[in-house]
Amino acid sequence: MKKHNFFAGPSILSQYTIQNTADAILNFADTGLSLMEVSHRGKEFIAVSDEARSLVKELLDVPDSHDVIFLGGGASLQFCMVPYNLLKKKASYLDSGSWASKAIKEAKIFGEVEVVASSKSVNYCYIPKDYTVSPDSDYFHITTNNTIFGTQLHAIPEVSIPLAADMSSDIFSRPIDISKFDIIYAGAQKNLAPAGVAIVIVRKDALGKAGRPIPSMLDYQIHIDNESMYNTPPVVPVFAALQTLKWYKELGGIVVMQKKNEEKAAILYDEIDRNRLFTGTVAVEDRSLMNICFVMNDEYKALENDFASFASKAGMVGIKGHRSVGGFRASTYNALPIESVKALVETMQAFEKSV
Ligand SMILES: *Cc1c(COP(=O)(O)O)cnc(C)c1O
C-alpha cells in the first residue's frame, strides 16, 4: 500500500533526493567508490559542497553581505552558537514554542535576555504580536515556524534591530528578505536533507564583535574562512541537501514551493474546519503551512485511538500529535505531494461517515 509520510522531522524527502543519494552511496561521481568512503577534500566532494552553498544563495536570493555555511550539530547547536558569536550584552527573544524556549535557555548563558512576549501559558496556541523590543538589544530572535505547536509567523516582525531566526521547519517554504537578518539557521531534516547538518546564513559584518574568545568549532568566522570544511563535514546529508536544492530549482524555485504549500494547507485546514469530528488547535491567523495540528472535538475525544488506527490502515504515517499537544499533526513540508494531503482528507471523511 502507498504510504503517505506526514512525519514532523526527520521527514519526507523527494524521491529525486533519495534516489540520487542512494546512487552516490554506491558509486559517487563515477569514482567507483561510495560517497561514504572518499575524502571530503577530493575535488568531487568539494564541488558538491560549493554547489550546494551557491544554490542556497540563488534560491533564497542571499545578498553578498551574507555567507552560507553548513555545520554539524543540528539546529540545537545554533541555540548556543548564535549568542556565542552575536550577543555582546543583551538580546531579545520571542517565546513562541518549545524550540524558542530552548534557544532562550542557551542565550542566558551569554548575557542578558529579554523575553519580549510568551504564549506559553496557553500552550503556545498563538503567536504573540503585541510587544516592544528594546532598541539596545544586539538582535531579536524569532522562530518562524513552531513545529510542535503548528503556528507560523506570517509576517516578519518590523523592528529596529537585526533579526536572528530559527527557520528549521519552514526554510525554503516561502521567499524571505534575508537582508533583515543577521543570522538565519535551520536543521536540515525538515525541508532539506537527512539529519546531521544545519544550514546557517550569516551577515559577515555582524561577526567578530562579541568580545569573548570563541572555541574554533563554534566560531562562524572559522567555518566561513574554511568554506564549511574546517573539519570533516557530514558528507551524506550535504550531498542529499544538494539534490533537494536542485529539485527545488527544477520545479521553479521557492515561489513555486510557496504556492504548493498554500494549496496543500488550505485543503487540509478546510477539512478540519468542515468535519464535525475535528478541530484545529491554534489561532486561525497563525496557522502553520508546514505543521497542521488538530484534535477531535470534545464529544468525540474517545475516538482518537480509533481514528489513529483507521488512518494507519489507510497508509497515513506520522500523524500522531506531539505529546505536548496530543491529537494529530500532519506535516506538509515541500516534498509532500498534494495527493497525500488529499488522501488524508479522504480518510478523515471516510472516518466521519463511519461514526
Ligand atoms: C526540529 C527543530 C529544531 C531542532 O533541530 P535539531 O537539528 O534536532 O537540533 C529546532 N528548531 C525548530 C524550529 C525545529 O523544528
The ligand as an SDF file (V2000), in Angstrom:
LIG
                    3D

 15 15  0  0  0  0  0  0  0  0999 V2000
   13.4820   20.3290   14.6990 C   0  0  0  0  0  0  0  0  0  0  0  0
   13.6970   21.6950   15.1890 C   0  0  0  0  0  0  0  0  0  0  0  0
   14.8130   22.0410   15.9960 C   0  0  0  0  0  0  0  0  0  0  0  0
   15.8210   21.0300   16.4680 C   0  0  0  0  0  0  0  0  0  0  0  0
   16.6110   20.5760   15.4510 O   0  0  0  0  0  0  0  0  0  0  0  0
   17.8570   19.6060   15.7330 P   0  0  0  0  0  0  0  0  0  0  0  0
   18.5090   19.5440   14.4020 O   0  0  0  0  0  0  0  0  0  0  0  0
   17.2820   18.3000   16.1910 O   0  0  0  0  0  0  0  0  0  0  0  0
   18.7030   20.2260   16.7730 O   0  0  0  0  0  0  0  0  0  0  0  0
   14.9560   23.3570   16.3650 C   0  0  0  0  0  0  0  0  0  0  0  0
   14.0660   24.2930   15.9930 N   0  0  0  0  0  0  0  0  0  0  0  0
   12.9800   24.0030   15.2450 C   0  0  0  0  0  0  0  0  0  0  0  0
   12.0250   25.0920   14.8700 C   0  0  0  0  0  0  0  0  0  0  0  0
   12.7660   22.7000   14.8230 C   0  0  0  0  0  0  0  0  0  0  0  0
   11.6900   22.3960   14.0770 O   0  0  0  0  0  0  0  0  0  0  0  0
  1  2  1  0
  2  3  1  0
  2 14  2  0
  3  4  1  0
  3 10  2  0
  4  5  1  0
  5  6  1  0
  6  7  2  0
  6  8  1  0
  6  9  1  0
 10 11  1  0
 11 12  2  0
 12 13  1  0
 12 14  1  0
 14 15  1  0
M  END
$$$$
